[in-house]
Amino acid sequence: MLTESVSVADRPAAQGLSDLCMNVGGALGGVTAGVVVTAWSYAALGLVVGFTALPLLVTCLFASLQRVR
């Protein structure tokens, strides 16, 4: 989808930026998870992830219901 949405000349830069964002996000997520587990527990990590993902889940649910109509 990414490569189809940009021009041929911009594809390498767009893919590189996408890879950079994914890798930085993964690194930050790993560091954050390590801090949460060290400070509290795996259960706390699960709660943090659950509450963080809940707004995204609700947004996706409403978006999918809008498409059905």
All heavy atoms as TSV, in Angstrom:
chain	resi	resn	atom	element	x	y	z
A	1	MET	N	N	0.819	-1.188	0.000
A	1	MET	CA	C	0.000	0.000	0.000
A	1	MET	C	C	0.863	1.252	0.000
A	1	MET	O	O	0.518	2.225	-0.657
A	1	MET	CB	C	-0.932	0.011	1.207
A	1	MET	CG	C	-2.057	-0.986	1.095
A	1	MET	SD	S	-3.145	-1.132	2.538
A	1	MET	CE	C	-3.429	0.507	3.036
A	2	LEU	N	N	1.955	1.208	0.735
A	2	LEU	CA	C	2.813	2.387	0.799
A	2	LEU	C	C	3.432	2.676	-0.560
A	2	LEU	O	O	3.387	3.805	-1.041
A	2	LEU	CB	C	3.910	2.194	1.843
A	2	LEU	CG	C	4.952	3.306	1.934
A	2	LEU	CD1	C	4.306	4.586	2.413
A	2	LEU	CD2	C	6.085	2.899	2.838
A	3	THR	N	N	3.981	1.664	-1.190
A	3	THR	CA	C	4.650	1.898	-2.468
A	3	THR	C	C	3.670	2.278	-3.568
A	3	THR	O	O	4.043	2.961	-4.506
A	3	THR	CB	C	5.453	0.658	-2.904
A	3	THR	OG1	O	4.591	-0.465	-2.970
A	3	THR	CG2	C	6.587	0.388	-1.947
A	4	GLU	N	N	2.433	1.851	-3.466
A	4	GLU	CA	C	1.434	2.216	-4.469
A	4	GLU	C	C	0.914	3.632	-4.280
A	4	GLU	O	O	0.365	4.216	-5.212
A	4	GLU	CB	C	0.259	1.239	-4.425
A	4	GLU	CG	C	0.627	-0.157	-4.863
A	4	GLU	CD	C	-0.513	-1.139	-4.689
A	4	GLU	OE1	O	-1.587	-0.748	-4.199
A	4	GLU	OE2	O	-0.323	-2.306	-5.039
A	5	SER	N	N	1.076	4.201	-3.086
A	5	SER	CA	C	0.501	5.518	-2.814
A	5	SER	C	C	1.465	6.675	-3.072
A	5	SER	O	O	1.071	7.822	-2.946
A	5	SER	CB	C	-0.001	5.581	-1.369
A	5	SER	OG	O	1.083	5.459	-0.475
A	6	VAL	N	N	2.706	6.381	-3.407
A	6	VAL	CA	C	3.672	7.440	-3.713
A	6	VAL	C	C	4.240	7.223	-5.109
A	6	VAL	O	O	4.165	6.125	-5.664
A	6	VAL	CB	C	4.821	7.487	-2.673
A	6	VAL	CG1	C	4.305	7.846	-1.296
A	6	VAL	CG2	C	5.580	6.191	-2.621
A	7	SER	N	N	4.813	8.279	-5.657
A	7	SER	CA	C	5.380	8.179	-7.000
A	7	SER	C	C	6.622	7.281	-6.982
A	7	SER	O	O	7.234	7.056	-5.939
A	7	SER	CB	C	5.738	9.562	-7.529
A	7	SER	OG	O	6.797	10.108	-6.777
A	8	VAL	N	N	6.990	6.809	-8.147
A	8	VAL	CA	C	8.137	5.905	-8.272
A	8	VAL	C	C	9.409	6.565	-7.747
A	8	VAL	O	O	10.225	5.918	-7.074
A	8	VAL	CB	C	8.307	5.461	-9.746
A	8	VAL	CG1	C	9.570	4.641	-9.924
A	8	VAL	CG2	C	7.095	4.689	-10.215
A	9	ALA	N	N	9.585	7.845	-8.018
A	9	ALA	CA	C	10.797	8.546	-7.579
A	9	ALA	C	C	10.867	8.672	-6.059
A	9	ALA	O	O	11.955	8.710	-5.483
A	9	ALA	CB	C	10.848	9.933	-8.208
A	10	ASP	N	N	9.718	8.713	-5.387
A	10	ASP	CA	C	9.688	8.906	-3.934
A	10	ASP	C	C	9.596	7.602	-3.144
A	10	ASP	O	O	9.635	7.616	-1.916
A	10	ASP	CB	C	8.509	9.793	-3.547
A	10	ASP	CG	C	8.661	11.211	-4.053
A	10	ASP	OD1	O	9.816	11.662	-4.209
A	10	ASP	OD2	O	7.631	11.872	-4.306
A	11	ARG	N	N	9.474	6.479	-3.821
A	11	ARG	CA	C	9.288	5.198	-3.125
A	11	ARG	C	C	10.435	4.824	-2.196
A	11	ARG	O	O	10.183	4.419	-1.063
A	11	ARG	CB	C	9.034	4.082	-4.127
A	11	ARG	CG	C	7.637	4.128	-4.674
A	11	ARG	CD	C	7.359	2.996	-5.618
A	11	ARG	NE	N	6.047	3.205	-6.223
A	11	ARG	CZ	C	5.575	2.528	-7.234
A	11	ARG	NH1	N	6.318	1.569	-7.766
A	11	ARG	NH2	N	4.391	2.786	-7.715
A	12	PRO	N	N	11.702	4.941	-2.617
A	12	PRO	CA	C	12.778	4.563	-1.675
A	12	PRO	C	C	12.777	5.413	-0.411
A	12	PRO	O	O	12.950	4.895	0.695
A	12	PRO	CB	C	14.058	4.779	-2.486
A	12	PRO	CG	C	13.634	4.675	-3.909
A	12	PRO	CD	C	12.241	5.239	-3.951
A	13	ALA	N	N	12.552	6.709	-0.543
A	13	ALA	CA	C	12.526	7.583	0.631
A	13	ALA	C	C	11.334	7.260	1.521
A	13	ALA	O	O	11.452	7.231	2.751
A	13	ALA	CB	C	12.485	9.046	0.198
A	14	ALA	N	N	10.184	7.017	0.913
A	14	ALA	CA	C	8.992	6.689	1.698
A	14	ALA	C	C	9.167	5.362	2.425
A	14	ALA	O	O	8.799	5.235	3.594
A	14	ALA	CB	C	7.765	6.644	0.790
A	15	GLN	N	N	9.743	4.384	1.764
A	15	GLN	CA	C	9.969	3.088	2.397
A	15	GLN	C	C	10.994	3.209	3.518
A	15	GLN	O	O	10.844	2.611	4.580
A	15	GLN	CB	C	10.436	2.059	1.367
A	15	GLN	CG	C	10.561	0.663	1.929
A	15	GLN	CD	C	9.229	0.085	2.380
A	15	GLN	OE1	O	8.266	0.122	1.635
A	15	GLN	NE2	N	9.185	-0.439	3.586
A	16	GLY	N	N	12.035	3.999	3.293
A	16	GLY	CA	C	13.037	4.215	4.331
A	16	GLY	C	C	12.454	4.894	5.557
A	16	GLY	O	O	12.738	4.510	6.698
A	17	LEU	N	N	11.624	5.902	5.347
A	17	LEU	CA	C	10.980	6.584	6.454
A	17	LEU	C	C	10.039	5.642	7.197
A	17	LEU	O	O	9.997	5.632	8.433
A	17	LEU	CB	C	10.225	7.817	5.963
A	17	LEU	CG	C	9.496	8.627	7.034
A	17	LEU	CD1	C	10.485	9.163	8.069
A	17	LEU	CD2	C	8.711	9.754	6.389
A	18	SER	N	N	9.315	4.833	6.454
A	18	SER	CA	C	8.427	3.851	7.071
A	18	SER	C	C	9.208	2.864	7.927
A	18	SER	O	O	8.826	2.564	9.068
A	18	SER	CB	C	7.648	3.109	5.987
A	18	SER	OG	O	6.917	2.047	6.531
A	19	ASP	N	N	10.305	2.358	7.400
A	19	ASP	CA	C	11.151	1.423	8.157
A	19	ASP	C	C	11.722	2.090	9.402
A	19	ASP	O	O	11.758	1.479	10.482
A	19	ASP	CB	C	12.282	0.892	7.281
A	19	ASP	CG	C	11.796	-0.029	6.175
A	19	ASP	OD1	O	10.626	-0.470	6.244
A	19	ASP	OD2	O	12.574	-0.293	5.250
A	20	LEU	N	N	12.167	3.329	9.262
A	20	LEU	CA	C	12.712	4.058	10.405
A	20	LEU	C	C	11.664	4.212	11.501
A	20	LEU	O	O	11.936	3.950	12.678
A	20	LEU	CB	C	13.216	5.432	9.965
A	20	LEU	CG	C	13.692	6.359	11.093
A	20	LEU	CD1	C	14.963	5.801	11.726
A	20	LEU	CD2	C	13.904	7.758	10.571
A	21	CYS	N	N	10.456	4.617	11.126
A	21	CYS	CA	C	9.387	4.804	12.109
A	21	CYS	C	C	9.029	3.491	12.799
A	21	CYS	O	O	8.828	3.452	14.019
A	21	CYS	CB	C	8.156	5.402	11.447
A	21	CYS	SG	S	8.378	7.110	10.935
A	22	MET	N	N	8.953	2.411	12.039
A	22	MET	CA	C	8.636	1.113	12.641
A	22	MET	C	C	9.732	0.667	13.599
A	22	MET	O	O	9.447	0.167	14.691
A	22	MET	CB	C	8.437	0.059	11.552
A	22	MET	CG	C	7.224	0.318	10.719
A	22	MET	SD	S	6.079	-1.005	10.449
A	22	MET	CE	C	6.759	-2.451	11.098
A	23	ASN	N	N	10.996	0.836	13.216
A	23	ASN	CA	C	12.101	0.415	14.077
A	23	ASN	C	C	12.210	1.265	15.340
A	23	ASN	O	O	12.450	0.741	16.429
A	23	ASN	CB	C	13.415	0.424	13.310
A	23	ASN	CG	C	13.469	-0.682	12.272
A	23	ASN	OD1	O	12.874	-1.739	12.451
A	23	ASN	ND2	N	14.172	-0.431	11.187
A	24	VAL	N	N	12.024	2.570	15.211
A	24	VAL	CA	C	12.053	3.443	16.385
A	24	VAL	C	C	10.883	3.112	17.307
A	24	VAL	O	O	11.044	3.047	18.534
A	24	VAL	CB	C	12.046	4.927	15.971
A	24	VAL	CG1	C	11.776	5.841	17.156
A	24	VAL	CG2	C	13.357	5.299	15.302
A	25	GLY	N	N	9.708	2.879	16.728
A	25	GLY	CA	C	8.554	2.497	17.536
A	25	GLY	C	C	8.786	1.192	18.280
A	25	GLY	O	O	8.441	1.063	19.463
A	26	GLY	N	N	9.391	0.224	17.616
A	26	GLY	CA	C	9.699	-1.047	18.261
A	26	GLY	C	C	10.710	-0.888	19.380
A	26	GLY	O	O	10.570	-1.490	20.457
A	27	ALA	N	N	11.720	-0.074	19.145
A	27	ALA	CA	C	12.736	0.161	20.179
A	27	ALA	C	C	12.142	0.872	21.386
A	27	ALA	O	O	12.386	0.484	22.535
A	27	ALA	CB	C	13.892	0.971	19.602
A	28	LEU	N	N	11.333	1.900	21.134
A	28	LEU	CA	C	10.700	2.618	22.239
A	28	LEU	C	C	9.726	1.716	22.993
A	28	LEU	O	O	9.653	1.767	24.229
A	28	LEU	CB	C	9.974	3.862	21.724
A	28	LEU	CG	C	10.859	4.999	21.257
A	28	LEU	CD1	C	10.020	6.116	20.646
A	28	LEU	CD2	C	11.705	5.527	22.396
A	29	GLY	N	N	8.992	0.888	22.264
A	29	GLY	CA	C	8.082	-0.052	22.907
A	29	GLY	C	C	8.816	-1.053	23.776
A	29	GLY	O	O	8.382	-1.369	24.886
A	30	GLY	N	N	9.946	-1.550	23.289
A	30	GLY	CA	C	10.746	-2.490	24.065
A	30	GLY	C	C	11.313	-1.875	25.323
A	30	GLY	O	O	11.278	-2.475	26.404
A	31	VAL	N	N	11.818	-0.662	25.204
A	31	VAL	CA	C	12.362	0.038	26.375
A	31	VAL	C	C	11.260	0.319	27.381
A	31	VAL	O	O	11.416	0.085	28.593
A	31	VAL	CB	C	13.082	1.340	25.952
A	31	VAL	CG1	C	13.384	2.215	27.151
A	31	VAL	CG2	C	14.337	1.026	25.179
A	32	THR	N	N	10.127	0.807	26.891
A	32	THR	CA	C	9.002	1.111	27.780
A	32	THR	C	C	8.499	-0.147	28.475
A	32	THR	O	O	8.234	-0.138	29.681
A	32	THR	CB	C	7.861	1.780	26.991
A	32	THR	OG1	O	8.375	2.957	26.354
A	32	THR	CG2	C	6.715	2.157	27.900
A	33	ALA	N	N	8.379	-1.226	27.727
A	33	ALA	CA	C	7.932	-2.489	28.321
A	33	ALA	C	C	8.912	-2.964	29.380
A	33	ALA	O	O	8.506	-3.427	30.453
A	33	ALA	CB	C	7.756	-3.552	27.235
A	34	GLY	N	N	10.193	-2.835	29.115
A	34	GLY	CA	C	11.190	-3.233	30.099
A	34	GLY	C	C	11.103	-2.423	31.373
A	34	GLY	O	O	11.203	-2.966	32.486
A	35	VAL	N	N	10.885	-1.126	31.238
A	35	VAL	CA	C	10.756	-0.258	32.414
A	35	VAL	C	C	9.509	-0.631	33.215
A	35	VAL	O	O	9.555	-0.730	34.445
A	35	VAL	CB	C	10.730	1.228	31.993
A	35	VAL	CG1	C	10.327	2.127	33.149
A	35	VAL	CG2	C	12.074	1.644	31.423
A	36	VAL	N	N	8.392	-0.838	32.523
A	36	VAL	CA	C	7.144	-1.188	33.213
A	36	VAL	C	C	7.276	-2.520	33.934
A	36	VAL	O	O	6.880	-2.659	35.097
A	36	VAL	CB	C	5.947	-1.198	32.227
A	36	VAL	CG1	C	4.708	-1.777	32.881
A	36	VAL	CG2	C	5.663	0.201	31.717
A	37	VAL	N	N	7.839	-3.519	33.275
A	37	VAL	CA	C	7.991	-4.835	33.902
A	37	VAL	C	C	8.962	-4.757	35.082
A	37	VAL	O	O	8.728	-5.372	36.131
A	37	VAL	CB	C	8.452	-5.890	32.871
A	37	VAL	CG1	C	8.871	-7.178	33.547
A	37	VAL	CG2	C	7.341	-6.156	31.874
A	38	THR	N	N	10.040	-4.004	34.931
A	38	THR	CA	C	11.005	-3.874	36.025
A	38	THR	C	C	10.387	-3.145	37.218
A	38	THR	O	O	10.585	-3.537	38.370
A	38	THR	CB	C	12.259	-3.120	35.548
A	38	THR	OG1	O	12.847	-3.847	34.470
A	38	THR	CG2	C	13.267	-2.954	36.668
A	39	ALA	N	N	9.636	-2.087	36.951
A	39	ALA	CA	C	9.057	-1.292	38.028
A	39	ALA	C	C	7.860	-1.985	38.671
A	39	ALA	O	O	7.680	-1.880	39.888
A	39	ALA	CB	C	8.638	0.078	37.501
A	40	TRP	N	N	7.038	-2.687	37.866
A	40	TRP	CA	C	5.828	-3.290	38.392
A	40	TRP	C	C	5.811	-4.786	38.109
A	40	TRP	O	O	6.359	-5.547	38.862
A	40	TRP	CB	C	4.586	-2.589	37.853
A	40	TRP	CG	C	4.522	-1.154	38.288
A	40	TRP	CD1	C	4.344	-0.706	39.563
A	40	TRP	CD2	C	4.666	0.000	37.486
A	40	TRP	NE1	N	4.370	0.660	39.589
A	40	TRP	CE2	C	4.557	1.131	38.332
A	40	TRP	CE3	C	4.886	0.209	36.120
A	40	TRP	CZ2	C	4.654	2.425	37.860
A	40	TRP	CZ3	C	4.966	1.506	35.655
A	40	TRP	CH2	C	4.862	2.590	36.514
A	41	SER	N	N	5.158	-5.194	37.004
A	41	SER	CA	C	5.055	-6.626	36.693
A	41	SER	C	C	4.555	-6.801	35.267
A	41	SER	O	O	4.184	-5.842	34.600
A	41	SER	CB	C	4.079	-7.305	37.662
A	41	SER	OG	O	2.767	-6.804	37.442
A	42	TYR	N	N	4.518	-8.071	34.832
A	42	TYR	CA	C	3.952	-8.366	33.515
A	42	TYR	C	C	2.459	-8.064	33.490
A	42	TYR	O	O	1.916	-7.659	32.460
A	42	TYR	CB	C	4.190	-9.827	33.133
A	42	TYR	CG	C	5.573	-10.080	32.590
A	42	TYR	CD1	C	6.524	-10.743	33.343
A	42	TYR	CD2	C	5.924	-9.646	31.321
A	42	TYR	CE1	C	7.793	-10.978	32.849
A	42	TYR	CE2	C	7.193	-9.868	30.811
A	42	TYR	CZ	C	8.120	-10.540	31.588
A	42	TYR	OH	O	9.370	-10.755	31.096
A	43	ALA	N	N	1.779	-8.266	34.601
A	43	ALA	CA	C	0.348	-7.949	34.670
A	43	ALA	C	C	0.122	-6.453	34.453
A	43	ALA	O	O	-0.804	-6.047	33.733
A	43	ALA	CB	C	-0.222	-8.383	36.015
A	44	ALA	N	N	0.972	-5.634	35.045
A	44	ALA	CA	C	0.865	-4.185	34.845
A	44	ALA	C	C	1.127	-3.833	33.384
A	44	ALA	O	O	0.449	-2.964	32.820
A	44	ALA	CB	C	1.845	-3.449	35.750
A	45	LEU	N	N	2.088	-4.510	32.768
A	45	LEU	CA	C	2.363	-4.276	31.346
A	45	LEU	C	C	1.137	-4.614	30.513
A	45	LEU	O	O	0.774	-3.863	29.597
A	45	LEU	CB	C	3.564	-5.098	30.886
A	45	LEU	CG	C	3.918	-4.994	29.402
A	45	LEU	CD1	C	4.299	-3.567	29.042
A	45	LEU	CD2	C	5.035	-5.961	29.060
A	46	GLY	N	N	0.490	-5.713	30.828
A	46	GLY	CA	C	-0.728	-6.087	30.111
A	46	GLY	C	C	-1.825	-5.045	30.262
A	46	GLY	O	O	-2.523	-4.722	29.299
A	47	LEU	N	N	-1.974	-4.512	31.456
A	47	LEU	CA	C	-2.984	-3.465	31.675
A	47	LEU	C	C	-2.639	-2.190	30.918
A	47	LEU	O	O	-3.514	-1.564	30.311
A	47	LEU	CB	C	-3.118	-3.175	33.166
A	47	LEU	CG	C	-3.800	-4.258	33.990
A	47	LEU	CD1	C	-3.695	-3.933	35.474
A	47	LEU	CD2	C	-5.259	-4.405	33.573
A	48	VAL	N	N	-1.376	-1.807	30.940
A	48	VAL	CA	C	-0.957	-0.603	30.210
A	48	VAL	C	C	-1.216	-0.766	28.722
A	48	VAL	O	O	-1.767	0.125	28.064
A	48	VAL	CB	C	0.535	-0.287	30.486
A	48	VAL	CG1	C	1.054	0.777	29.537
A	48	VAL	CG2	C	0.728	0.148	31.923
A	49	VAL	N	N	-0.840	-1.910	28.176
A	49	VAL	CA	C	-1.051	-2.164	26.750
A	49	VAL	C	C	-2.546	-2.202	26.430
A	49	VAL	O	O	-3.000	-1.642	25.436
A	49	VAL	CB	C	-0.352	-3.470	26.313
A	49	VAL	CG1	C	-0.766	-3.874	24.910
A	49	VAL	CG2	C	1.148	-3.310	26.399
A	50	GLY	N	N	-3.308	-2.853	27.290
A	50	GLY	CA	C	-4.755	-2.935	27.073
A	50	GLY	C	C	-5.426	-1.579	27.060
A	50	GLY	O	O	-6.215	-1.263	26.168
A	51	PHE	N	N	-5.104	-0.742	28.043
A	51	PHE	CA	C	-5.712	0.584	28.101
A	51	PHE	C	C	-5.197	1.502	26.999
A	51	PHE	O	O	-5.904	2.392	26.551
A	51	PHE	CB	C	-5.486	1.224	29.472
A	51	PHE	CG	C	-6.374	0.662	30.541
A	51	PHE	CD1	C	-5.829	0.035	31.647
A	51	PHE	CD2	C	-7.753	0.741	30.430
A	51	PHE	CE1	C	-6.649	-0.496	32.636
A	51	PHE	CE2	C	-8.578	0.217	31.412
A	51	PHE	CZ	C	-8.033	-0.401	32.512
A	52	THR	N	N	-3.979	1.267	26.555
A	52	THR	CA	C	-3.444	2.063	25.448
A	52	THR	C	C	-4.107	1.676	24.133
A	52	THR	O	O	-4.392	2.538	23.290
A	52	THR	CB	C	-1.917	1.857	25.336
A	52	THR	OG1	O	-1.322	2.222	26.579
A	52	THR	CG2	C	-1.331	2.697	24.229
A	53	ALA	N	N	-4.381	0.399	23.947
A	53	ALA	CA	C	-4.961	-0.079	22.697
A	53	ALA	C	C	-6.475	0.113	22.635
A	53	ALA	O	O	-7.060	0.092	21.548
A	53	ALA	CB	C	-4.637	-1.557	22.505
A	54	LEU	N	N	-7.120	0.300	23.777
A	54	LEU	CA	C	-8.580	0.408	23.803
A	54	LEU	C	C	-9.129	1.534	22.921
A	54	LEU	O	O	-10.071	1.298	22.158
A	54	LEU	CB	C	-9.059	0.557	25.245
A	54	LEU	CG	C	-10.566	0.504	25.459
A	54	LEU	CD1	C	-11.124	-0.844	24.993
A	54	LEU	CD2	C	-10.895	0.739	26.914
A	55	PRO	N	N	-8.585	2.750	22.964
A	55	PRO	CA	C	-9.112	3.800	22.069
A	55	PRO	C	C	-8.966	3.445	20.584
A	55	PRO	O	O	-9.852	3.742	19.784
A	55	PRO	CB	C	-8.279	5.035	22.416
A	55	PRO	CG	C	-7.753	4.769	23.775
A	55	PRO	CD	C	-7.581	3.286	23.881
A	56	LEU	N	N	-7.868	2.802	20.229
A	56	LEU	CA	C	-7.682	2.386	18.841
A	56	LEU	C	C	-8.712	1.343	18.449
A	56	LEU	O	O	-9.276	1.389	17.354
A	56	LEU	CB	C	-6.267	1.853	18.630
A	56	LEU	CG	C	-5.934	1.372	17.227
A	56	LEU	CD1	C	-6.075	2.498	16.223
A	56	LEU	CD2	C	-4.543	0.791	17.194
A	57	LEU	N	N	-8.981	0.413	19.334
A	57	LEU	CA	C	-9.984	-0.615	19.076
A	57	LEU	C	C	-11.361	0.001	18.881
A	57	LEU	O	O	-12.083	-0.356	17.944
A	57	LEU	CB	C	-10.009	-1.623	20.228
A	57	LEU	CG	C	-11.073	-2.714	20.165
A	57	LEU	CD1	C	-10.833	-3.627	18.975
A	57	LEU	CD2	C	-11.105	-3.492	21.457
A	58	VAL	N	N	-11.725	0.939	19.728
A	58	VAL	CA	C	-13.031	1.599	19.615
A	58	VAL	C	C	-13.113	2.393	18.314
A	58	VAL	O	O	-14.121	2.351	17.600
A	58	VAL	CB	C	-13.280	2.505	20.839
A	58	VAL	CG1	C	-14.515	3.373	20.640
A	58	VAL	CG2	C	-13.409	1.656	22.097
A	59	THR	N	N	-12.045	3.091	17.964
A	59	THR	CA	C	-12.016	3.861	16.715
A	59	THR	C	C	-12.180	2.945	15.506
A	59	THR	O	O	-12.951	3.241	14.587
A	59	THR	CB	C	-10.697	4.649	16.602
A	59	THR	OG1	O	-10.574	5.509	17.727
A	59	THR	CG2	C	-10.644	5.453	15.322
A	60	CYS	N	N	-11.481	1.826	15.490
A	60	CYS	CA	C	-11.593	0.874	14.382
A	60	CYS	C	C	-12.993	0.273	14.311
A	60	CYS	O	O	-13.534	0.069	13.222
A	60	CYS	CB	C	-10.556	-0.230	14.520
A	60	CYS	SG	S	-8.880	0.329	14.249
A	61	LEU	N	N	-13.582	-0.002	15.461
A	61	LEU	CA	C	-14.934	-0.551	15.494
A	61	LEU	C	C	-15.927	0.430	14.896
A	61	LEU	O	O	-16.748	0.065	14.047
A	61	LEU	CB	C	-15.331	-0.894	16.936
A	61	LEU	CG	C	-16.731	-1.446	17.124
A	61	LEU	CD1	C	-16.875	-2.794	16.427
A	61	LEU	CD2	C	-17.054	-1.567	18.602
A	62	PHE	N	N	-15.876	1.681	15.312
A	62	PHE	CA	C	-16.786	2.695	14.768
A	62	PHE	C	C	-16.543	2.909	13.274
A	62	PHE	O	O	-17.491	3.089	12.507
A	62	PHE	CB	C	-16.676	4.004	15.533
A	62	PHE	CG	C	-17.398	3.990	16.842
A	62	PHE	CD1	C	-16.729	4.343	18.001
A	62	PHE	CD2	C	-18.735	3.620	16.932
A	62	PHE	CE1	C	-17.384	4.332	19.225
A	62	PHE	CE2	C	-19.388	3.597	18.143
A	62	PHE	CZ	C	-18.729	3.953	19.304
A	63	ALA	N	N	-15.285	2.895	12.847
A	63	ALA	CA	C	-14.984	3.085	11.425
A	63	ALA	C	C	-15.542	1.930	10.602
A	63	ALA	O	O	-16.086	2.140	9.515
A	63	ALA	CB	C	-13.480	3.204	11.221
A	64	SER	N	N	-15.432	0.711	11.117
A	64	SER	CA	C	-15.963	-0.433	10.369
A	64	SER	C	C	-17.488	-0.416	10.347
A	64	SER	O	O	-18.095	-0.807	9.355
A	64	SER	CB	C	-15.455	-1.743	10.942
A	64	SER	OG	O	-15.975	-1.959	12.240
A	65	LEU	N	N	-18.124	0.051	11.399
A	65	LEU	CA	C	-19.588	0.148	11.406
A	65	LEU	C	C	-20.066	1.226	10.444
A	65	LEU	O	O	-21.132	1.075	9.842
A	65	LEU	CB	C	-20.087	0.453	12.827
A	65	LEU	CG	C	-19.945	-0.690	13.828
A	65	LEU	CD1	C	-20.368	-0.225	15.218
A	65	LEU	CD2	C	-20.741	-1.901	13.398
A	66	GLN	N	N	-19.295	2.294	10.275
A	66	GLN	CA	C	-19.667	3.345	9.330
A	66	GLN	C	C	-19.599	2.846	7.891
A	66	GLN	O	O	-20.387	3.265	7.049
A	66	GLN	CB	C	-18.760	4.570	9.499
A	66	GLN	CG	C	-18.944	5.284	10.807
A	66	GLN	CD	C	-20.319	5.915	10.947
A	66	GLN	OE1	O	-20.923	6.332	9.978
A	66	GLN	NE2	N	-20.827	5.941	12.176
A	67	ARG	N	N	-18.677	1.949	7.598
A	67	ARG	CA	C	-18.536	1.432	6.238
A	67	ARG	C	C	-19.674	0.487	5.876
A	67	ARG	O	O	-20.028	0.350	4.724
A	67	ARG	CB	C	-17.218	0.696	6.080
A	67	ARG	CG	C	-16.041	1.620	6.062
A	67	ARG	CD	C	-14.776	0.889	5.808
A	67	ARG	NE	N	-13.648	1.796	5.918
A	67	ARG	CZ	C	-12.423	1.413	6.048
A	67	ARG	NH1	N	-12.138	0.136	6.106
A	67	ARG	NH2	N	-11.459	2.291	6.125
A	68	VAL	N	N	-20.223	-0.179	6.868
A	68	VAL	CA	C	-21.294	-1.142	6.608
A	68	VAL	C	C	-22.559	-0.427	6.162
A	68	VAL	O	O	-23.295	-0.916	5.321
A	68	VAL	CB	C	-21.562	-1.990	7.885
A	68	VAL	CG1	C	-22.795	-2.843	7.717
A	68	VAL	CG2	C	-20.345	-2.823	8.211
A	69	ARG	N	N	-22.799	0.754	6.689
A	69	ARG	CA	C	-24.020	1.502	6.363
A	69	ARG	C	C	-24.042	1.984	4.975
A	69	ARG	O	O	-23.538	2.169	4.118
A	69	ARG	CB	C	-24.180	2.685	7.296
A	69	ARG	CG	C	-24.433	2.254	8.710
A	69	ARG	CD	C	-24.585	3.446	9.589
A	69	ARG	NE	N	-24.722	2.999	10.964
A	69	ARG	CZ	C	-24.817	3.810	11.971
A	69	ARG	NH1	N	-24.797	5.107	11.784
A	69	ARG	NH2	N	-24.930	3.371	13.180
